[in-house]
Amino acid sequence: MKRLAIITTHPIQYNAPVFKLLAAEKDLSLKVFYTLGKSSEGVIDKGFGKKIDWDIPLLDGYEYQFVHNTSKNPGSYYFKGVINPSLIQDIESFNPTDILVFGWSFDSHFKVLKHFKNKVNVFFRGDSTLLDEKKGVKLLLRRLVLKWTYRYIDKAFYVGTNNKQYFIKHGVKERNLIFAPHAIDNERFSDDAVNNEGSEQIRKKLGIPENHVVFLFAGKFEKKKNPLLLIKAFKNLNQSNVSLLLVGNGALEDEMQQEAAGSANIHFLPFQNQTRMPSVYRAGNVLVLPSSGPGETWGLCINEAMACGLAIIASNKVGCAVDLVQANKNGFIFEADNIDDLLDKLEGSSSIQADALAEMGNASKRLIESWSFNKIREVIITALHRNT
């Protein structure tokens, strides 16, 4: 019997379903240790600027423990935000054969890597990339720290091409890298029968004509995602049969509203919870993620939009673009911060025939099918038994 301890900060809608699938395996005992502590249930999401209560279950179907966090300022955004004096003892009480750590840049997570190296199989999961690197002394120092850190892991699960290159750059041998794709709940998002009616209601309520090509931005209104660039580019789009729908909240909200003022075909919706999002995506035809970084390591809204049958426009600073966006097949990649290039891609998407745009969305659906929770489960189970 394999016994897997998973160490991660807090319940996340993209991880909990995988934990539930793993817990259902007959020859595996699983326990998840949430290191941000019980306080993680009431954390303010800095990007959205509000406390988010997800409307899908995140703690069902698997064993878990909220580990006491003694940090004076608990948080998942800096090293000393996660300090768990009892964590190693708690893990040892579970008596794991294998450990999977999500992220190293927290005091307790790093201590777990060091303590359990050569005692049990140590797996690691992260999605960092090299996309935002800038040459200089800080980069050299970071290289040294990361190469030293990753000596404490046995295997790493990488999420895509950019993440794989990051691990290799920091000393992880390719033979110790295992592809476990970033994924979302494809089945829930791809259910057209359940979600199409809701999307029609959204467009009607906002007054978006049926024949409009709708460009959709869904996420946090924050600098790294660069939604202001999208609004500015859209305003320069000299076409009458287009609309822009921006869904979310965040620090840039007021500035975005001011930039969009006077444009009748630019619409806003506040943050929409998970059960609502499949309908929200279907209110659009093309998802646009214009991120400039730093830190857009993946962009899971692209997975979600593809499962809903949307074409994609993404900047080259979006971590998943190289894997999920195939030029002229299901979307386009543009140069980050280049408003002319973005405008060109908007024009290209809105000028093609409706059936051709719909086929790009269908191509997205087909491409994303194998990027699934079940695929992650299969990969992890296989890796655990190879290390028996």
N, C-alpha and C positions, 0 to 999 in steps of 0.2 A: 504493500500500500504506500503510495506516494503521499507526502504531506507538504503542501505548498503554503508558505506564509507570504502574503502580499503586503508590501509596505507602501502606502500612498497617503497624501495629505488629507483628502476629504472626498466625500461621495461626488462622483462626476457622471453625468448622464451618458457619456460615451464609454465609460468603463464598467459601470455597475452591471449592465446586461451580460458582459463577458464573464464577470465574476459568477453570475448566476448560472451560466452555461457550464463553467468549469466545476462548480459545486455539484452539478447534476451527474458528473462522471462517477461511475461506480467504484473505480479503483483509485480515487483521489479524495483526500481530505483537505479542505481549503479553509483558511482563515485570513481575513483582511484586517489589517491594523491601520486605522485612520489616525494619523499623527498630529493633525492640527487640533485635535481634541473635540470635545462635545461642542465647543464654541463654533466649530465649523458650520453648524446648522444655521447660524444666524449671521454669517459673514456678509458684509456689504461687498458686492461685486464692483470693484473700482471702475471697470470699463463701462458698465451700465449706469453706475452712480446710484444704485439702489440694492436692497436686499432681494435676492431672487429665491423664490420658493418654487422649485420645479414641480410640474403637475404630472410627472410620471414617477413611479416608485424607484427609489435608488438603494433601498436597503433590504429588499425582498429576495429570498431564495438562497442566501449564503450567510455563513457565520462571519461576524465582524466584531471589532472592539474599538471604541473611541479611546485612544491612549491619552492619559493626562499630559497636557502641554503646559510647562511652567514658564514659557516665554513671557516677558513683561508686556510685549506687544505682539500677540500671536498673529501670524500671517504667512501666506505662501509665496510672498514676493521678496523675501530676503533670508539669509542663512540662519540668523538667530530667531527667526519667527517660529521655528519648530524645535522645541527642546523637550525631550521625553526621557526623564531619568530612569523610568521603569521599562522602557521599550525592549531592550535586549533581554532582560529577564522575562518579560511577557512573551517574547518570541520563543525563548528557550523552553518555557513552560508548555508551549504548543508542540515542541519537539519536531521541527520541520526537517524534511529531507532536502528541501529546495526552498530558496527564497527569491522572490521577484520584487525588486525595488524600482519604484517610479520616481525618477529624478534624484540627483545626488546633492544638489545645492542647498541642503538643509542640514543643520547640525546633527540631528538624530539619524537621518538617512545615511550620511557619510560614515557615522560611527557604526552603523549596521554593516555597511560594506566592509569596513576594516575588520570588525569583530568576527564576522562569519566566513571570511575568506579562508579557504582550505579546510573548513569545518563541514560545510554543506555546499551544494551547488548554488552559486550566486548568479542570478539572471538580472538583467537591467533593461529598463524601458525608458526611452526619452525620445524627443523629436527635434532636437537642435539641428541647425544647419550652418553652413559657411556663408550664407547669402549676405549677411550684414557686416562681414569682417572688414576692418580697416587696418592697414599696415601700421606698425609702430611698436614701441616697447611694450605697451599693454597687451598687444596680441601675442608677442613672444612669451610673456609671462603667463598668459592664459593657456597657451599651448603646453607649457611645462606643467602647469597645475592639472590640466585635463589628462595629459598622458600619465601623470602620477596617479590620478584618481582612478582611471580606468584599468589600472593594474589589479585593482581589487575585484573586478568582475570576471566571471568565467565566460558568459555568453551575453550578447546584447540583441534584443529584438528591435530591428529598425523598421521605420514606418514607410519609407520610400527612398527614392534615389538620392535626394539631397541629404537626408539623414544618414544614409549609408556612407556617403563621402565624408561626412563629418566624423563618424566613428573611425574610419580608416585613417583620416588625417591625424587623429589623436591616439594612434597606436593600437587600436583594436584590429586584430588579424581578421582577414576576410572569412577564414574558416570558423571564426567565433561569432559571426554575424548571421542572424536568422531573420528572414523577412516575415513580419507580422503586420499587415497593412493597417493604417489608420482607417477606421470604419465608423459607420452610423447604423441605425436600425433601418436597413434597406427595405424590409418588408412593410414597415409602417409608413415610410415616406413614399413608397412606390404604389400604394393602393389607390389607383385612380377612382374607383367606384365610390370610395368613402370620401375623398377629398375634393373632387372636381366641383361639386355643388357649392362648397364653402368658398372656393376661389371666385366663382361667378358672383357670389354675393358681395365679396370684397370689392371687386371691380365696379359693380353696380353702385355700391354705397359711396365709392370715391368719385363716381362719375367718369370712369375711364371707358371710352368707346370700345365696342367689341373688336373693331378692326385695327386697334392700335397695337404696335409692338411695344411691350412693356419691359423696360430695363429695371432690374430689381437689385437693390443693395439691402442685405440683411445682416445685422451685426451691431457691434458697439460703435457709437459715434465718437471715435477717438482718432488721434493724429496718425498712428501707424497704419490704419486702414484707409486713410486719405479720402473720405467721402466727399470732401469739398472739391477735390479735383474732378470727381465724377459729375457733380452739379455744374461746375464751370464748363466742362466739356459738353455736357448735354445741352446747355443753353446755346452753345455754338452749333448745335446740330440743326441744319437747315431743312428739316422735314416736318410735316404736319401730322403724320400718322404715328407719332411716338409719345410715350409717357415714361416718366421716371417715378418709381416707388421706392422710398427709403424707409426701412423698418428697423426700429431700435431706439435706443436712448444713449446719452453719454455727454461728455464734456463739450463736444462741438455742436450740440443741438441748437443753441441760440444762433450761432454763427451760420450754421447750415440753413436755418429758417430764413435768416436775413438774406443770404445769397440766393435763395430760391424765391424770394418775395417777388410777386408780379408775374410769375411763370405759372399759368393755369394748368399746365400738364406735368407739374412736379407735385407729388403727393407724399405725405408722411403718415406712418403708423407707429405708435409706441411699441415698446417691447411686447412681443407675443410669446406665450409659453409653448412648450414642446408639442402638446397635442394640437395646437392651432397651426403650427408652422407648415405642415404639408399643404394645407389649403393656401397659406400665404405665398409659398413658393409658386404654386400653380397660378397665382394671380399675375405672375410674370412670364415672360418668354425667354429672357436672357438674364442670367445672374452676372453681375459685375462686381469683382473684388479688386479694387484699384490700389491695394496696399503699397506703401513705400517703405514699411518697416521702421525701425528694426523690430524683429520678433514675430513676424508672420510665419511661424515655422511650418504651418500646414494650411489651415483654412478649411475646417470641416463643413462650413456652409456650402462649399463646392460639392462635397459628397452628397449633402442633403438635396441640393438643387438638381444634381444629376439624377438622383433616384426619383425625383419628381418630373424628370423629362425636360429640363431646361438646357439650352445652350449656355456656354460659359465664356466670359471675357475676364482674364486675370492678368495682373502685372507679373513681371519676371521676378518680383520679390516675394511672391506667394510660394511657399514651400512645396505645395502639391502640384503646381502648374505643370512641371516637367513630366509628371506621371499621368495626370488626369485630363489635361487639355491638349487635344490633338488638332493642330491647325487645319481649318477648313472642314474638319470632320465633325467635331462637336463644339468648336469654339475657336478663340484666338488668344494669343499672349501678346501683351504690349510692354514697352519699356517703362518701368516705374517712373513716375513724376513727369512723363512726357505727354503733355496734354494733346499735342497734335497726333501722336500715335494712338492715344486712347480715342480721340475723335474719329480717326480713320477706322478703328475697329467698330465703333458705334455705328458709323455710316454703313460699313460693310454688312453688319448684322441686320440693320433695319431696311436695307434696300433689296435684300434677296426675297424671293417668293415665299409666301406663307408656308407652303408645303415643304420647301427646302429647309426653312428654319425649324419646322416641326421635326423633320428627319434628323437635324442636328441634335435636337432634344432626345429623340429616340436612340441616337448613337450614344449619348451620355448615359442613358439607362442601361444599355448593353455593357458599356465599359465599366460601370460601377458595380455590376452584379457580384463580381468576385472579391470586391473590397468589402468584406462582411464580417460580422461578429463571429459567425461560425468558422470562418477562415482563421481568425485569431485563435479561437478555441483549439482547432485542429493543430495549428502550429505549436502552441504551447504544450499540448498533451504529447505530441511527438517529441518535442525537445526534452521534456521531463523524462520520458522513457529511454531516450538515447543516452541519458546521463545516469542510468541506473547502475 
